[in-house]
Amino acid sequence: MTDNAVTHQQVIAAPASPAPTVAGARRRTSATGTPFTRALGIATIIAMAVLLLFGLFLSPADVVQGESVRILYIHVGTVWVAYVAFGMTAISSAAFLWKRTTSLTWDRIAGASAEVGVLFMALTLFAGALWGRLAWGKFWVWDARVTTTAFLFITYIGYLAVRGLGGSHQQRGRRSAVVALLAVLEIPLVHFSVKLWRGLHQDSSVADTTHVKLHDLMLFSLFLALIAFTLLYAWLVIHRQRVMAMQDALEDKGLDYALEQRRLEGDL
């Protein structure tokens, strides 16, 4: 009888629903993606797989460059994304300064886009070095396009360094926005450097149809590279700016907690 009474009391005292509720909360919070980002990720994977198929196997070798032309599918795609990323950084920075609100969404988009742009610009320089070794016999030459591209890369590393300086989130947004609006002016200089200065770097193979005639599969592979890398850029920026939003929220919560503890100490 005593054992039954104890067992009955334990059953009554035990909570009935917390375990399923906690498990359900864990299931609800385990996924951080949205249907859009998951669909975007799937589309990116498919586009990259198709690009790999065409770039390595279906697209023919170039008459002059041979098999090394396949590097350009990566090279063109990455530099395109870098241009788009730095342009979006400037647009988002201008929107942040124009809105003049407490919202940091535009600033986070600018920062995330710049980080992705720096990554893809580094890949551009790396792929260009590989192609230059095969085409020119050297990994690096002081060509106008190559030099200005490297300078653009360094400039946006400086932009990221400015974002990492001390101060409030609003101060970070204002100072980095000014740098972004100045840095974006370098992109036309990089793009038109092959026309402004005579160098080793070739001109555009797609726009200049009078001197270069691309095979249909080569042209398709180039445009496929632009699409695939643009999808990858969008996916990376969306997730990176979410991480930056969580970092800002964490810093704000930590600061508020520290200030509250300081006030409690003053009341003692």
C-alpha positions as CSV (number, residue, x, y, z in Angstrom):
1,M,0.0,0.0,0.0
2,T,2.8,2.3,0.9
3,D,4.6,1.7,-2.4
4,N,1.4,2.3,-4.3
5,A,0.9,5.6,-2.5
6,V,4.4,6.7,-3.2
7,T,4.1,5.7,-6.9
8,H,0.8,7.6,-7.1
9,Q,2.2,10.7,-5.6
10,Q,5.2,10.6,-8.0
11,V,2.8,10.3,-10.9
12,I,0.8,13.2,-9.7
13,A,3.9,15.4,-9.0
14,A,5.5,14.6,-12.3
15,P,4.8,17.2,-15.1
16,A,2.7,15.8,-17.9
17,S,3.6,17.9,-20.9
18,P,7.0,19.5,-20.7
19,A,8.9,16.7,-22.4
20,P,6.8,16.7,-25.6
21,T,6.7,20.5,-25.6
22,V,10.5,20.8,-25.3
23,A,11.0,18.2,-28.0
24,G,8.5,20.0,-30.2
25,A,10.3,23.3,-29.6
26,R,13.6,21.7,-30.6
27,R,12.0,20.4,-33.8
28,R,10.7,23.8,-34.6
29,T,13.9,25.6,-34.0
30,S,16.3,23.0,-35.5
31,A,15.9,24.3,-39.0
32,T,17.0,27.8,-39.7
33,G,16.3,27.9,-43.4
34,T,13.1,29.0,-45.2
35,P,11.4,27.3,-48.2
36,F,12.9,30.1,-50.4
37,T,16.5,29.6,-49.2
38,R,16.1,25.8,-49.5
39,A,14.8,26.1,-53.0
40,L,17.6,28.6,-53.8
41,G,20.2,26.2,-52.5
42,I,18.8,23.3,-54.5
43,A,18.7,25.5,-57.7
44,T,22.3,26.5,-57.0
45,I,23.5,22.9,-56.6
46,I,21.7,21.9,-59.9
47,A,23.2,24.9,-61.8
48,M,26.7,24.1,-60.5
49,A,26.4,20.5,-61.5
50,V,25.2,21.4,-65.0
51,L,28.0,24.0,-65.3
52,L,30.5,21.3,-64.3
53,L,29.1,19.0,-67.0
54,F,29.3,21.5,-69.7
55,G,32.5,23.2,-68.6
56,L,34.5,20.1,-68.3
57,F,33.0,17.6,-70.8
58,L,30.5,19.0,-73.3
59,S,32.1,22.3,-74.2
60,P,34.9,22.0,-76.8
61,A,38.5,23.1,-76.3
62,D,39.5,26.4,-77.8
63,V,41.4,26.6,-81.1
64,V,44.2,28.8,-79.6
65,Q,44.0,28.2,-75.8
66,G,43.2,24.5,-75.9
67,E,41.9,22.9,-72.7
68,S,43.0,25.8,-70.6
69,V,39.9,27.7,-71.8
70,R,37.9,25.8,-69.3
71,I,39.4,27.8,-66.5
72,L,37.7,30.9,-67.9
73,Y,34.3,29.5,-67.0
74,I,35.3,29.8,-63.4
75,H,37.3,33.0,-63.9
76,V,34.4,34.8,-65.7
77,G,31.8,33.6,-63.2
78,T,33.8,34.7,-60.1
79,V,34.7,38.1,-61.4
80,W,31.1,38.7,-62.4
81,V,29.9,37.9,-58.9
82,A,32.6,40.1,-57.4
83,Y,31.3,43.0,-59.5
84,V,27.7,42.3,-58.5
85,A,28.7,41.9,-54.9
86,F,30.6,45.2,-54.7
87,G,27.8,47.0,-56.6
88,M,25.3,45.7,-54.2
89,T,27.5,46.8,-51.3
90,A,27.4,50.4,-52.7
91,I,23.6,50.3,-53.3
92,S,22.9,48.9,-49.8
93,S,25.2,51.5,-48.3
94,A,23.5,54.3,-50.1
95,A,20.1,53.0,-48.9
96,F,21.4,52.9,-45.4
97,L,22.5,56.5,-45.5
98,W,19.4,57.7,-47.2
99,K,16.9,55.9,-44.9
100,R,18.6,57.2,-41.7
101,T,16.7,54.8,-39.5
102,T,17.7,52.6,-36.6
103,S,17.3,49.5,-38.8
104,L,20.7,47.9,-39.8
105,T,19.3,45.6,-42.5
106,W,20.8,47.5,-45.4
107,D,24.2,47.8,-43.5
108,R,24.2,44.0,-42.9
109,I,23.4,43.3,-46.6
110,A,26.3,45.6,-47.6
111,G,28.7,43.9,-45.2
112,A,27.6,40.4,-46.2
113,S,27.8,41.3,-49.9
114,A,31.3,42.7,-49.5
115,E,32.5,39.6,-47.7
116,V,31.2,37.4,-50.5
117,G,32.7,39.7,-53.1
118,V,36.1,39.6,-51.5
119,L,35.9,35.8,-51.5
120,F,35.0,35.6,-55.2
121,M,37.6,38.2,-56.1
122,A,40.2,36.1,-54.4
123,L,39.0,33.1,-56.5
124,T,39.2,35.4,-59.6
125,L,42.8,36.2,-58.9
126,F,43.6,32.6,-58.3
127,A,41.9,31.3,-61.4
128,G,43.5,34.1,-63.4
129,A,46.9,33.1,-62.1
130,L,46.4,29.6,-63.3
131,W,45.2,30.7,-66.7
132,G,48.1,33.2,-66.9
133,R,50.6,30.4,-66.2
134,L,49.2,28.4,-69.1
135,A,48.7,31.3,-71.5
136,W,51.6,33.7,-70.7
137,G,54.0,31.3,-68.9
138,K,53.8,33.3,-65.6
139,F,51.4,33.2,-62.7
140,W,51.6,37.0,-62.3
141,V,52.3,39.9,-64.7
142,W,52.0,43.6,-64.0
143,D,49.2,43.9,-66.6
144,A,46.7,46.8,-66.2
145,R,43.7,44.5,-65.7
146,V,45.5,42.2,-63.3
147,T,47.0,45.1,-61.3
148,T,43.8,47.1,-61.0
149,T,41.9,43.9,-60.0
150,A,44.4,43.2,-57.2
151,F,44.0,46.8,-56.1
152,L,40.2,46.5,-56.0
153,F,40.6,43.3,-53.9
154,I,42.9,45.1,-51.4
155,T,40.5,48.1,-51.3
156,Y,37.6,45.9,-50.2
157,I,39.7,44.1,-47.6
158,G,40.2,47.6,-46.2
159,Y,36.5,48.1,-46.3
160,L,36.0,45.0,-44.2
161,A,38.7,46.2,-41.8
162,V,36.8,49.5,-41.4
163,R,33.7,47.6,-40.5
164,G,35.6,45.9,-37.8
165,L,36.6,49.1,-36.0
166,G,35.1,49.9,-32.6
167,G,31.9,51.9,-32.1
168,S,28.2,51.4,-32.2
169,H,26.4,49.5,-35.0
170,Q,25.2,52.8,-36.4
171,Q,28.7,54.2,-36.5
172,R,29.9,51.1,-38.2
173,G,27.2,51.5,-40.8
174,R,27.9,55.1,-41.5
175,R,31.6,54.9,-41.8
176,S,31.6,51.7,-43.9
177,A,28.9,53.1,-46.2
178,V,31.1,56.1,-47.1
179,V,34.0,53.8,-47.9
180,A,31.8,51.6,-50.0
181,L,30.6,54.5,-52.1
182,L,34.1,55.5,-52.8
183,A,35.5,52.0,-53.4
184,V,32.8,51.1,-56.0
185,L,34.3,53.8,-58.3
186,E,37.2,51.5,-59.0
187,I,35.1,48.9,-60.8
188,P,34.8,50.9,-64.1
189,L,38.6,51.5,-63.9
190,V,39.1,47.7,-63.7
191,H,36.6,46.9,-66.4
192,F,37.9,49.4,-68.9
193,S,41.6,49.0,-68.1
194,V,42.2,46.8,-71.1
195,K,41.0,49.7,-73.3
196,L,42.7,52.5,-71.4
197,W,46.1,50.8,-71.3
198,R,47.5,48.3,-73.8
199,G,48.3,45.1,-71.9
200,L,48.4,41.3,-72.1
201,H,44.9,40.7,-70.8
202,Q,42.4,39.9,-73.5
203,D,39.3,42.0,-74.1
204,S,35.8,40.7,-73.7
205,S,35.2,37.6,-75.7
206,V,31.4,37.9,-75.6
207,A,30.9,41.6,-76.4
208,D,33.6,41.8,-79.0
209,T,32.1,39.6,-81.7
210,T,34.1,41.2,-84.5
211,H,37.4,39.6,-83.4
212,V,36.2,36.5,-81.5
213,K,33.6,34.0,-82.5
214,L,32.8,31.6,-79.7
215,H,31.4,28.1,-80.2
216,D,27.8,27.8,-79.2
217,L,28.5,25.4,-76.3
218,M,31.3,27.7,-75.1
219,L,29.0,30.7,-75.1
220,F,26.3,28.7,-73.3
221,S,28.8,27.5,-70.7
222,L,29.8,31.1,-70.0
223,F,26.3,32.3,-69.5
224,L,25.6,29.2,-67.4
225,A,28.5,30.2,-65.2
226,L,27.0,33.6,-64.7
227,I,23.7,32.1,-63.6
228,A,25.2,29.4,-61.4
229,F,27.6,31.8,-59.6
230,T,24.9,34.5,-59.2
231,L,22.6,31.9,-57.5
232,L,25.5,30.9,-55.2
233,Y,26.1,34.6,-54.4
234,A,22.5,35.2,-53.5
235,W,22.4,32.1,-51.2
236,L,25.6,33.1,-49.5
237,V,24.6,36.7,-48.9
238,I,21.2,35.7,-47.5
239,H,22.7,33.4,-44.9
240,R,25.6,35.6,-44.1
241,Q,23.4,38.6,-43.3
242,R,21.3,36.4,-41.1
243,V,24.5,35.5,-39.1
244,M,25.4,39.1,-38.9
245,A,21.9,40.0,-37.6
246,M,22.3,37.3,-34.9
247,Q,25.8,38.7,-34.0
248,D,24.4,42.2,-33.6
249,A,21.5,40.9,-31.4
250,L,23.9,39.0,-29.3
251,E,26.2,42.0,-28.8
252,D,23.2,44.2,-27.9
253,K,21.8,41.7,-25.4
254,G,25.2,41.3,-23.8
255,L,25.7,45.1,-23.5
256,D,22.2,45.6,-22.0
257,Y,22.8,42.8,-19.5
258,A,26.2,44.3,-18.5
259,L,24.6,47.8,-18.0
260,E,21.8,46.3,-15.9
261,Q,24.3,44.5,-13.7
262,R,26.2,47.7,-13.3
263,R,23.0,49.5,-12.2
264,L,22.3,46.7,-9.7
265,E,25.7,47.0,-8.2
266,G,25.2,50.8,-7.8
267,D,22.0,50.2,-5.9
268,L,23.7,48.0,-3.3
